[in-house]
Amino acid sequence: MVTVCLAIPDRCLSPNARSHWAVRSKAAKRQHAVAFFDTVEVLEMPGVTFQPAETNGVRCRWFFRDRRRRDADNLLASMKHAFDGIAEALGVDDCTFVHWPAVIGYDRDRPRVEVDLWPIGSEGQGATTCQASPSSVPMPPS
C-alpha cells in the first residue's frame, strides 16, 4: 500500500460551490499538478514499490481543523482532479480506481487528505478494467 498526503482541496472544487469558471479551472489544474508530483515523489522514495493492477483500491482519509459535519460524497467529488493526477503518475486510467468511503478525522495542527492506494486485481484474477464492483473487492490493508 502507498499513501499520498495532499492538502485539503480548495472550496471552489466542491460540487456545491458556485465559483467562477476561471477560478475553478485554476484550482483544478493546481490540484492535478500537486497530486501528480506528490505521487511521483512518494513512488521514488527508497524502499517503496507499487505495481498498479487492473483494479486499484483508493481510500481517502480526511483530517480537518475542526469537528464540523461534512458530506463524504462531496469530499470525494472534490478530489476528482487529484485522482486524475495520481492516475497519471501511476501510468493507469483513473477508471481502474475502486473508491472506498471517506474516513473523516480531526487534526487541528495539520489538516490534510491521505490517499491510500493498493493493487487489488490483475490479469487472471477475475477483475476487469473499469468494471469491478465493491462487493468483489477485498478490504483495504490495515
Secondary structure as UniProt FT lines:
FT   STRAND          2..6
FT   HELIX           11..13
FT   TURN            15..16
FT   HELIX           21..43
FT   TURN            46..47
FT   STRAND          55..64
FT   HELIX           72..77
FT   TURN            78..79
FT   HELIX           80..90
FT   HELIX           94..96
FT   STRAND          97..99
FT   STRAND          103..106
FT   STRAND          112..121
FT   TURN            123..126
FT   TURN            129..130
FT   HELIX           134..136
//
